[in-house]
């Protein structure tokens, strides 16, 4: 009964927002080049940066409790922004450090004193069932279309993403956004930010932005009927993102109390969350550079990589809209949908009234 309830709750949490994101993605793909739609998303992009900064401040306040947490966050930022180290590697290194640095268990409350309320056989059965549910459809997809097809690549990419979903959607967005834009070239930076803005306006988890990415990537690059490929891409992205989540939840839920009783595991999780702050800072700067400047170049100097904007391409309208959005969100504490709507209205005015 618990698993049925968890499945029902998970589906009802995801599906309403997924349907809305799918509809918005289809409208965006079909009509995104119309001037009025371009103006709306111009405003949304300006507000998205502020939304990411607000999330960064909120998470940092909760995660950076000790001086070493600040050091972990700073090193993580340098690792991903300047050295382009993979997000999974950063998470692994932070976890190892936190595990090693954790204090010894108190004699009054010995480590492992909380009992495990499940049997190993049941855990292994849960893992086996959900691994099959997750992987079997994606394996069939690869067998039919080949590993190089966009739909197959989407399944593999979002499956990897689901394995390293630590620290919430904003942390994963840093990993996803740059790979989708730079490595695979499925979307450009503007489309990635538009997708985040759309996901912010819908009910359900922010990670539904993966559905937008899947739809647009397949719509633009899969060949065949664009809308049909887009639907398949959205479905693959949703499946590869959320099927593993059910695996983690149903497998790990019986062990939550036991994990909380392990100082070293708690230390590893604390270090991971601290590292996530640095990763989200990287996301905020990456968005800022691509939103404020029309032309940005990736410059490599030895092992270092740096996104370098052309100063003359600074868009003052974006700067003004971002400043207003920041005032509304951080000072007046408007809700995110209201801020996005306000930025879109201001952008429409700037495009069609002022111009």
N, C-alpha and C positions, 0 to 999 in steps of 0.2 A: 504493500500500500504506500509506503514511503517513496519508493521509486516512481510509482504512478503519479503521486502528488508532485514530486520534483519535476517529472517530465511535463506534466500539465502546466505547472507554474512557469517552467522555462520556455515552453512554446508560446504561452500567452504573453510572456514578457517580450519575446522576440518578434513574433509574427505581425502584430499590428504595425509596428514601426517599419518592418521589412517591406510590407505592402506599400506603405507611403513612400519610402526611399526608392523603391522600384518605380513607382509612378513618376516621382520627381526626376529620377535618372532618365526615364524614357522621354519626358518632356524636355529635359536639358539637352539630350543628344539630338533630338529632332529640331528644336527651336532655339538652341543656344546662341546662334549667330544673328538672331534678330536684334536690332539695336536696343529695344526696350529691355529685352532679357539680358543683353550684355551689360546694360547700365545697372540693372538690379544686382547682378553678380559682382560687378565692380564694387558696389557698396558692401556686399557680403564679405568679399575678400579683405576689405579694409577692417571690418569688425572682427574677423576670425583671429587676426593676430592678437588683438586685445583679449579675446576669449582664452587663447592659449596662455597668455601671460597671467591672467586671473587664475587659471588652473595651476600654473607653476607656483604662484604665491601660496595658494591654498595647500598644495601638496607639500611644499617646502616647510611650511609652518608645522605640519604634522610629522614630517619625516626627519628633519634636521634638529635633533635634540641634543646631540653631543658634538664636540669639536671634530671628532673623527668622522662623523657623518658629513660635515661640511667638506672635509678633505676628500672623502669618497665621491661626493657630488662633483667637486671640481675636477678630479682626475677622470671621472666618467665623461664629463663635458669635453675635456681635452682629447680623450681617446676617440670619441665619436665625431667631434666637429673638425679637429685638425688632423687626426690620424686615420679617420674612416674605419675604425675597428668595428667589427660586427656587433650588433646589440646582444646577441646570445653570448658572445665571449665576454662582454662587459658584465652581464648578469652573472655568469659563472665565476668570474674573478671576484666580484663583490660578495657573492655567496660564500666562496671559500675563505675570504678574509673574515667575514662576519662569523662564520663557523669557528674559525681558529681563535678569534678575539673574544668570543663569548665567555662570560664569567663561569667559574665552576658552580655546579648546583649547590644550593644550601643544604647543610646536613639536616635541617629541620624538614625540608621538602626534597628528598632525594630525587635525582633525575629518573624519569621513567615510572614515577609512583602512580601516575594516572593510568587506570586500566584501559586497555583497548577493547572496545565494545563490538567487535566483529570477529569473524573467523577468517583465516587466511584463504580457505577454500572459496568462501563467498566473494572475497576481494578478487581473487584470480578469475573467477567466473565473470564478474562484472567487467574486468579489464578485457577479457577475451571477447565478450559480446560487443562491447562498444568499439573495440579495435576493428572488428569485422564491419560494424555499421559505418564507421568512419572511412576505412580504407578501401573496402570492396568496391563501392561505386566509382571511386577515383581510379582504382586499378583497371576497371573495365573501360573507363574513359581513355586512359593511356593506351590500352591494348587496341582500341578501335581507331583512335586518331593519331597515335604516335606521341612520343615524348616532346617533340618540338612544336606541337600545336598550341595555340594560345590558351585554349581551354585546359589542356593538360598542364601547362605551365602555371595557370592560375590555381589549379588544384594543389599542385606541389608547393607553390609559394605561400598560399594561405594556410596550408597545413603546417609548414615551418613556423609561420607567424603564430599559430595557435599554441604551439609547443612552448613558446617563449613569452607568453602573455603575462608578464609580471608588471605590476604597478599601474594597471588600468589602461584605458584606451589611448591616452595622450602619449604614454611611453611607446606603445606599439606603433602609433602614427609616425613617430620619428623614424623608426626602422622601415615602416611600410612606405611612407611618402618618398623618401629619397631613393629607395630601390625601384619603386614603380616609375618614378620620373627619370632617374639617372641610369640605372642599370638596365631596365627592360624597355623604357621608352613608351610604355603603354599610354600614359597621360602626360601632359605638361604640368608645370608647377601651378599655373592658374586653375586648371581643371581639378587638380588635387585639392586646392584650397576651396574651390566651389563645392566639391563633394563634402568636405568637412562642414562647411556652412549649412548645406542642406541637411546633413545628419544632425546638426545641432538643433534644427527646428522641429524635429520629429519626436514622437514618443518612442521609448525603447532605448537600448544602449547606444552610445556614441560609436561603438565599433561597427555599427551597421554601415559606416562609410565604406567598409570592404565590399559591400554589395554594389554600391555606386561604382567603385573602381572596377569590379568584375564586369558589370554591365558595359561601362564605357570602353574598357580594354577590348572586350570581345566585339562590341559594336564597331569599333574602329579598325581592328586588326585581324579578326578571325576569318574574313571572307564569307561568302554566302549571303543569305538575307540578313541585313544588318540587325534588324530588330529581333529576329529569332536567335542569332548568335549572342546578342546582348542579353536576352532572357536566359540563355544557357550559361553565359558567363556570370550573371548575377546568382543563379542557382548554385553553380560550382563554388563561388566565393562564400555564399552563405553556409553551404554544407561543410566546406573545409574549415570555416571559422568556428562554427557552433557545435558540430558533432564532437570534436575533441573536448569542448567545454563540458558537455554532459559526461564524458569519460572522467574528466578530472573531478567533477562534483560528486558523482555517484561513487567513485573510488575513494576519494579523500574525506568525504563528509564524516564517516564513522571514526576517523582518526584525528579530528580537529582538537578535541580535548587533550589527547595524548601529545599532539604536536606542541600545543601551548605549554605543556609541562616539560618540554625539552629546551633548556637554555641555549644550547648550541644552534638548534633549528630556529629559535626566535632571533638569535643573533644574525644568522644568515639572512633571514627575511628582512630584518631591519637594515642591513647593509644593502640589500637589493633595492629597497625603497629609496634609500639615500642615493644610490646610483641613478635611479629613475629621475630624480630631480635634475641631475646633470644632463640626462638624455632629453628631457622636456625643454630645458634651456636651449639645447641644440636645435630642437624643433622650432622654438620661438624665433631664434636668430635666422634660421633657414627661411622661415616664412617671411620675416621682416625684410630680408634682402630681396626676396623674389617679389614681394608686394610693393615695396617702396621704389624699386628701380626697374625700368623696362628692359635693361640689358645687364645680364650677370654672367660672369665667366668663372669656370672652375679652374683654378691655377694650382699646379703641383710643383712643390719645391722639395726635392728629395722625398722623404717619407711624409711630408706635410702636404695637406690639401686645404685650399681656402677658397670659399666663394667670394669673388671680388666683383663688386658692382661698378658700373661706369657712372661716375658721379653726375655727369651731365644728363643722365636719363632719369634722375629723381622726379617722381610724380608728386607734385605738391598737393594735388587733390586727395590722393591716398593718405598723405600725412595728416591733412586736416580731418578727413573722415575718421581715421584711426584715433586721433586725439579726442574728437567728440565722442566716439564710441567708448574710449577709455574713461572719459569723464562720466558718461551715463552708467557704465558697468561698475566701475570701481568707487566712484564718489556717490552717485545717486542710487546705486545698487539695483538698477533695472534688471529684469530677467533677461536671459540670453535671447529668447525669441523677440522680445521688444527691442533690444539693442540691434539685432540683425534687421528687423523691419525698419527701424529708424535710419540705419545706415543705408539701406536700399532706397528709401524715400529721398534721403538727401542726395544720393548718387543720381537718382532720376532727375531731381531738380538741377543739379550741377550739369548734367548732360544735355537736358532739353530746354531749361529755362535760362540759366546763365549763359550757356553757349548760344 
